[in-house]
Amino acid sequence: MYQPRQHQACSSACFGESALEAWLGCLPQGYSADAARISDCMHEVMTQVLDCTPRHNVDDVRQMFVAPTAGAEPMFVRLLRPHGGRVHFLRFWKAFGDVACLAGAPPSEGLQAEIETLRDQILRRAECEPPPRGPALDGILEGARFWAVIDEVHRAASMSLSPRFWQRVATSLGDRASQEHIGFDELAGIMLSWVSEATLAATAAATAAESVDVGCFGGVAGGGCAVDSAAERHGGVGLPVLLHIYDV
């Protein structure tokens, strides 16, 4: 019987960590795992999903991990879309998120959501526009056309609230411009580095915002504000602000 951990709403970072933890529990070989092995680990994967969903949705989650009829596959297994008896991490990550969101888990936000959207678009395009087989793809189970990845990065930048992040990504990928295609293993490693960077950026932004709020409210009694301190660190050059306080 499922015994939930101390329950709390998962953040987008926690959500991604849960998917990775569930993946590692399936004993993958790098970024791919045997489809049969994942089926054997279904209860463990379900537990990770349950830890990211509201308690009252436990039954909804369970239904996605059991076969609806004899001989049928559970919804989660169908979402994995095995290729040659193997499941790639990118598809597992997507399936994990799809099932968790259907069960009421809070969706990812900010850059985390943008990265997941880009992942989904690349997976879709890889199915519609598969790279041609050839010597360059020998030993690679699945891959995508490299120009399609670049195209999706530029699309993400055009709609992002953090376009500079995607500009840096595009610049880093520019060094690979001669590539015609990219394997999913290589792509997964690159995308996980983006997730780490996005998580660090979100944490830093939240910490900075909290510092400004605390500093400014504390400045009424303490004679200063975090904004003033920032100006002092830059040689005392800042924007002068005149405050008119009326006693009424």
ChimeraX attribute file (.defattr): number of C-alpha atoms within 10 A of each C-alpha:
attribute: neighborCount
match mode: 1-to-1
recipient: residues
	/A:1	3
	/A:2	11
	/A:3	8
	/A:4	13
	/A:5	10
	/A:6	6
	/A:7	12
	/A:8	11
	/A:9	13
	/A:10	18
	/A:11	15
	/A:12	20
	/A:13	18
	/A:14	14
	/A:15	25
	/A:16	21
	/A:17	13
	/A:18	22
	/A:19	23
	/A:20	17
	/A:21	14
	/A:22	23
	/A:23	24
	/A:24	16
	/A:25	14
	/A:26	21
	/A:27	14
	/A:28	18
	/A:29	10
	/A:30	11
	/A:31	18
	/A:32	22
	/A:33	21
	/A:34	18
	/A:35	21
	/A:36	14
	/A:37	15
	/A:38	23
	/A:39	16
	/A:40	11
	/A:41	16
	/A:42	17
	/A:43	15
	/A:44	17
	/A:45	23
	/A:46	21
	/A:47	19
	/A:48	21
	/A:49	24
	/A:50	26
	/A:51	23
	/A:52	27
	/A:53	25
	/A:54	17
	/A:55	15
	/A:56	10
	/A:57	14
	/A:58	19
	/A:59	11
	/A:60	16
	/A:61	23
	/A:62	17
	/A:63	14
	/A:64	20
	/A:65	19
	/A:66	16
	/A:67	15
	/A:68	12
	/A:69	8
	/A:70	6
	/A:71	7
	/A:72	10
	/A:73	16
	/A:74	18
	/A:75	16
	/A:76	23
	/A:77	21
	/A:78	12
	/A:79	16
	/A:80	21
	/A:81	16
	/A:82	18
	/A:83	13
	/A:84	10
	/A:85	10
	/A:86	18
	/A:87	23
	/A:88	25
	/A:89	22
	/A:90	24
	/A:91	19
	/A:92	25
	/A:93	20
	/A:94	19
	/A:95	20
	/A:96	25
	/A:97	22
	/A:98	15
	/A:99	21
	/A:100	26
	/A:101	17
	/A:102	15
	/A:103	24
	/A:104	18
	/A:105	23
	/A:106	17
	/A:107	16
	/A:108	20
	/A:109	13
	/A:110	14
	/A:111	24
	/A:112	22
	/A:113	14
	/A:114	20
	/A:115	21
	/A:116	20
	/A:117	15
	/A:118	18
	/A:119	22
	/A:120	16
	/A:121	14
	/A:122	26
	/A:123	21
	/A:124	13
	/A:125	17
	/A:126	18
	/A:127	12
	/A:128	10
	/A:129	13
	/A:130	15
	/A:131	19
	/A:132	13
	/A:133	10
	/A:134	7
	/A:135	8
	/A:136	13
	/A:137	15
	/A:138	8
	/A:139	8
	/A:140	14
	/A:141	15
	/A:142	18
	/A:143	22
	/A:144	24
	/A:145	19
	/A:146	20
	/A:147	15
	/A:148	18
	/A:149	23
	/A:150	17
	/A:151	12
	/A:152	18
	/A:153	21
	/A:154	17
	/A:155	13
	/A:156	21
	/A:157	19
	/A:158	13
	/A:159	10
	/A:160	15
	/A:161	12
	/A:162	14
	/A:163	15
	/A:164	11
	/A:165	17
	/A:166	21
	/A:167	16
	/A:168	12
	/A:169	18
	/A:170	18
	/A:171	10
	/A:172	11
	/A:173	16
	/A:174	12
	/A:175	9
	/A:176	12
	/A:177	12
	/A:178	9
	/A:179	13
	/A:180	14
	/A:181	20
	/A:182	21
	/A:183	18
	/A:184	23
	/A:185	18
	/A:186	12
	/A:187	19
	/A:188	16
	/A:189	13
	/A:190	13
	/A:191	17
	/A:192	15
	/A:193	12
	/A:194	18
	/A:195	18
	/A:196	14
	/A:197	15
	/A:198	18
	/A:199	18
	/A:200	13
	/A:201	14
	/A:202	16
	/A:203	13
	/A:204	12
	/A:205	12
	/A:206	11
	/A:207	12
	/A:208	13
	/A:209	12
	/A:210	11
	/A:211	14
	/A:212	16
	/A:213	15
	/A:214	13
	/A:215	18
	/A:216	17
	/A:217	13
	/A:218	14
	/A:219	15
	/A:220	10
	/A:221	8
	/A:222	10
	/A:223	8
	/A:224	14
	/A:225	18
	/A:226	18
	/A:227	15
	/A:228	18
	/A:229	12
	/A:230	14
	/A:231	13
	/A:232	12
	/A:233	9
	/A:234	9
	/A:235	8
	/A:236	11
	/A:237	11
	/A:238	12
	/A:239	8
	/A:240	7
	/A:241	6
	/A:242	6
	/A:243	6
	/A:244	5
	/A:245	6
	/A:246	5
	/A:247	3
	/A:248	3
